[in-house]
Amino acid sequence: MKKILLLAVIFLSMAAQTEGSENLNSKTNSGNYFHLTERDSVSTLINHPAFAGFGSHLMPWDNRVYDADTPLYSVGQFMPYHGHIEPYTVVRALNRMIDDASEGKTIFYDFYTERQKQDDPNKKSAGLFFFRGNRGAPFAIICPGGGFSYVGALHEGFPLAAEISEKGYNAFVLRYRVGSEARATEDLAAAISFIFRKRETLGVSTAEYSIWGGSAGARMTANVGSNGVAYYGGDDVGKPAAVVIAYTGHSAFSKEEPPTFTVVGENDGIANPGVMERRVNAMRDAGLEVEFHKYKNVGHGFGLGVGTSAEGWLDDAVRFWEKHIARNSR
């Protein structure tokens, strides 16, 4: 009899534990803010409730049907112009956004009005992902590359923004229209204007902001650095305190170029390092401030450069930006 009672107690205890576990899982799932892993699929990412309404904007290509079962550790196959893709940094940045969403923070902003999107349906794909730093701190806006065919934010946008925000600065990742350099640059100008207009709501300082870009995104960044925001249809706001340019063959510059930090891999087969060096030298000859780094055994589109000789370049770029924040604050 005692044995039967003991077995009954054990059974009830196990049932209670199971019920508690099920309730906990139910609560977690009803909150809908589960973390992603590298083994989760593209479908799980796009349909994650934290990204409801804009999940497709996380992915590189517009209007593309993805293999829903592709795991996130293979997401690099969708970004052919990028290299040195580290899935862990991709997933880590995505989970940072999920955490922000779980706290009720807005992580995606439309910067075009409904009327503008009706007039140009392509503008429906444009927007800003926001990684918050300290309230009232300056902001950086990051333009990922992709040859104006796709937007490689998973590798070259979100991980950079997560690192910058962890240093206390506010960071935005631009999802721009693909197809042409001109309209992508117009999106950058519109996004900067939006941030300036909404700075109090967003909790950012527009003084001493910086713009960052890789490859095609670097062309957009260089355009605005040279010519200003208004030139591309945006508001008449000041130029950035610093411009960060990664691996691009862009060669033009102005006599009033902002301080520029630029990086490239010596094995880059898309953005010729020699072209970049010639631009840097020409800018220096014109009396402009430029810091240039070339990394050994690194190719194109290295993002954070995790596991390569470029790893840590973002820290150097932030220090360059901070130098000009301090200088302009005197």
C-alpha positions in Angstrom: 0.0 0.0 0.0 2.8 2.4 0.9 4.5 1.6 -2.3 1.4 2.4 -4.3 1.0 5.7 -2.4 4.6 6.6 -3.0 4.2 5.9 -6.8 1.1 8.0 -6.8 2.9 10.9 -5.1 5.8 10.6 -7.6 3.3 10.5 -10.5 1.4 13.6 -9.2 4.7 15.4 -8.7 5.8 14.7 -12.2 2.5 15.7 -13.6 2.7 19.0 -11.7 6.2 19.6 -13.0 5.0 18.8 -16.6 2.0 21.1 -16.2 4.3 23.9 -14.9 6.7 23.4 -17.8 3.8 23.5 -20.3 2.5 26.7 -18.7 5.9 28.3 -18.8 6.3 27.3 -22.5 2.8 28.5 -23.2 3.6 31.8 -21.5 6.9 32.2 -23.5 5.2 31.3 -26.8 2.2 33.6 -26.1 4.7 36.4 -25.5 6.0 35.4 -29.0 9.5 36.7 -28.3 11.6 33.5 -28.4 15.2 33.8 -29.4 16.5 32.5 -32.7 19.3 30.1 -33.2 21.5 29.4 -36.2 19.5 26.2 -36.8 16.2 28.1 -37.1 14.9 28.5 -40.6 14.5 31.6 -42.8 10.7 31.1 -42.5 11.0 31.3 -38.7 12.9 34.5 -39.0 10.5 36.2 -41.5 7.4 35.1 -39.6 8.8 35.8 -36.1 6.1 37.8 -34.3 8.6 40.4 -33.1 9.0 41.3 -36.8 5.3 41.3 -37.7 4.5 43.5 -40.6 8.1 43.9 -41.8 9.8 40.5 -41.5 10.5 40.3 -45.2 12.6 43.5 -44.9 15.1 41.7 -42.8 16.0 39.6 -45.8 18.4 40.8 -48.6 16.3 40.5 -51.7 12.9 42.2 -52.5 10.1 40.0 -53.9 12.1 36.9 -53.7 10.7 33.5 -52.8 13.1 32.0 -50.3 13.4 28.3 -49.5 11.6 28.4 -46.2 13.6 25.6 -44.7 17.0 27.2 -45.3 18.7 27.4 -41.8 20.1 30.8 -40.7 23.6 29.3 -40.7 23.3 29.2 -44.5 22.0 32.7 -44.9 25.2 33.8 -46.6 24.1 32.1 -49.8 21.6 34.9 -50.3 24.4 37.6 -50.2 26.7 36.7 -53.1 28.7 40.0 -52.9 29.6 39.5 -49.3 32.2 37.4 -47.6 33.4 36.3 -44.1 29.8 35.9 -43.0 29.6 34.7 -39.4 26.1 33.3 -38.6 26.6 33.8 -34.9 26.9 37.6 -35.2 23.9 37.6 -37.5 21.7 35.8 -35.0 23.0 37.7 -32.1 22.0 41.0 -33.7 18.6 39.6 -34.6 18.0 38.5 -31.0 18.9 42.0 -29.8 16.0 43.4 -31.9 13.8 40.6 -30.5 14.7 41.7 -26.9 13.9 45.3 -27.7 10.5 44.3 -29.2 9.8 42.2 -26.1 10.2 45.4 -24.1 7.6 47.2 -26.2 10.2 49.2 -28.1 9.6 50.1 -31.8 12.4 48.6 -33.9 11.2 49.5 -37.4 10.2 52.8 -38.7 8.6 53.8 -42.0 10.1 57.1 -43.1 8.0 57.5 -46.1 4.3 58.5 -45.8 1.4 56.4 -47.0 0.9 58.9 -49.8 4.5 58.7 -50.9 4.3 54.9 -50.9 1.1 55.0 -53.0 2.9 57.3 -55.5 5.9 54.9 -55.6 5.1 51.4 -54.4 8.8 50.6 -54.3 9.1 52.9 -51.2 7.1 50.2 -49.3 10.4 48.3 -49.0 12.2 51.2 -47.4 12.6 51.8 -43.6 14.8 52.1 -40.6 15.8 49.5 -38.1 16.6 51.2 -34.7 19.2 49.9 -32.2 18.9 52.2 -29.2 21.9 53.5 -27.3 21.9 56.1 -24.5 19.0 58.5 -24.8 20.2 61.8 -26.2 23.4 60.3 -27.6 24.4 61.0 -31.3 23.3 58.6 -33.9 24.9 56.6 -36.7 23.0 55.5 -39.8 24.4 52.4 -41.6 23.9 51.6 -45.3 24.6 47.9 -46.1 25.8 46.9 -49.5 24.6 44.5 -52.1 25.4 46.0 -55.5 22.1 47.9 -55.5 20.5 44.5 -56.2 19.9 43.5 -52.5 20.4 45.0 -49.0 22.8 42.9 -46.9 21.6 44.1 -43.6 21.8 40.7 -41.9 25.6 40.7 -42.2 26.6 44.3 -42.9 23.9 46.3 -41.0 22.4 44.7 -37.9 25.7 43.3 -36.4 27.4 46.8 -36.8 24.4 48.6 -35.3 24.3 46.2 -32.3 28.0 46.9 -31.6 27.6 50.7 -32.0 24.6 50.8 -29.7 26.4 48.7 -27.1 29.0 51.6 -27.0 26.1 54.0 -26.0 25.4 55.5 -29.4 22.1 55.2 -31.3 22.3 53.3 -34.5 19.9 52.9 -37.5 20.2 50.4 -40.3 18.7 51.7 -43.6 16.6 49.4 -45.7 16.6 51.2 -49.0 15.1 50.7 -52.5 17.3 48.7 -54.8 17.8 49.1 -58.5 19.8 52.3 -58.7 22.3 54.3 -56.8 20.3 57.5 -57.3 17.1 56.4 -55.6 19.0 54.5 -52.9 20.9 57.7 -52.0 17.5 59.6 -52.0 16.3 57.1 -49.4 19.4 57.8 -47.3 18.6 61.5 -47.5 15.0 60.9 -46.6 15.9 58.7 -43.7 18.4 61.3 -42.2 15.7 64.0 -42.6 13.2 61.7 -40.8 15.6 61.2 -37.9 16.2 65.0 -37.6 12.4 65.7 -37.6 11.7 62.9 -35.1 14.7 63.3 -32.9 12.8 64.1 -29.7 10.5 61.1 -30.2 13.4 58.8 -31.1 15.5 60.2 -28.2 18.6 60.9 -30.3 20.9 63.9 -30.7 21.3 65.0 -34.3 24.5 66.9 -33.5 27.7 65.1 -34.6 25.9 62.2 -36.3 27.8 59.8 -38.6 26.9 57.9 -41.7 28.4 54.5 -42.5 28.3 52.3 -45.6 29.8 49.2 -47.2 30.3 48.7 -50.9 27.1 50.0 -52.6 26.1 51.5 -49.3 29.4 53.3 -49.1 28.7 55.0 -52.4 25.4 56.4 -50.9 27.3 57.5 -47.9 30.0 59.2 -49.9 27.4 60.9 -52.0 25.7 62.5 -49.0 29.1 63.3 -47.4 30.2 65.2 -50.5 27.0 66.9 -51.5 24.8 67.1 -48.4 21.3 65.8 -47.6 19.3 68.5 -49.4 21.1 67.8 -52.7 19.3 64.4 -52.8 15.8 65.7 -51.9 16.1 65.7 -48.1 15.9 68.5 -45.6 18.5 71.2 -45.3 20.4 69.7 -42.4 24.1 69.8 -41.6 26.7 67.3 -42.9 27.8 64.5 -40.7 30.7 64.8 -38.2 32.3 61.7 -39.8 31.8 59.4 -42.7 32.8 55.7 -42.5 33.3 54.0 -45.9 34.1 50.3 -46.4 35.3 48.7 -49.6 34.0 50.7 -52.5 35.4 51.9 -55.8 33.8 55.3 -55.4 36.4 58.0 -56.4 34.7 61.4 -56.3 34.9 63.8 -53.4 34.3 67.4 -52.6 36.5 70.2 -51.2 34.3 70.2 -48.1 34.3 66.5 -47.4 33.6 65.5 -43.8 36.4 63.6 -41.9 36.5 60.2 -43.5 37.4 56.7 -42.1 37.8 54.1 -44.8 38.7 50.4 -44.8 39.3 47.6 -47.4 40.7 44.1 -47.6 43.8 43.6 -49.7 42.2 40.7 -51.5 39.1 42.5 -52.5 38.1 41.5 -56.0 35.2 43.8 -56.3 36.4 47.1 -54.8 39.9 47.5 -56.0 42.1 48.6 -53.0 44.3 50.6 -55.4 41.3 52.7 -56.4 40.5 53.4 -52.8 44.0 54.3 -52.0 44.1 56.8 -54.9 41.0 58.5 -53.5 42.5 58.6 -50.1 45.7 60.1 -51.3 43.9 62.7 -53.5 41.8 63.7 -50.5 44.8 64.1 -48.3 46.5 66.2 -51.0 43.5 68.4 -50.9 43.9 68.9 -47.2 41.1 66.7 -46.1 41.2 64.4 -43.1 41.2 60.7 -43.9 42.1 57.6 -42.0 42.7 54.5 -44.1 43.2 50.8 -43.2 43.9 47.9 -45.5 43.7 44.4 -44.0 45.7 41.3 -45.1 44.1 38.2 -46.4 40.6 39.7 -46.4 38.2 39.9 -49.4 35.1 42.0 -50.1 32.1 42.6 -47.8 33.6 41.4 -44.5 31.1 43.1 -42.2 32.5 43.1 -38.7 35.5 41.1 -40.0 35.1 38.5 -37.2 37.9 35.9 -37.4 39.9 38.0 -39.9 42.7 40.6 -39.7 39.9 43.2 -40.0 38.3 42.2 -36.7 38.1 45.3 -34.5 37.9 47.8 -37.3 34.6 49.1 -36.0 36.2 50.0 -32.7 38.7 52.1 -34.6 36.0 53.7 -36.6 34.0 54.6 -33.5 37.1 56.2 -31.9 37.6 58.2 -35.1 34.0 59.4 -34.9 34.4 60.2 -31.1 37.4 62.3 -31.8 35.3 64.6 -34.0 32.4 64.5 -31.5 34.8 65.8 -28.9 36.4 68.3 -31.3 33.1 69.8 -32.4 31.8 69.9 -28.8 34.5 72.3 -27.6 
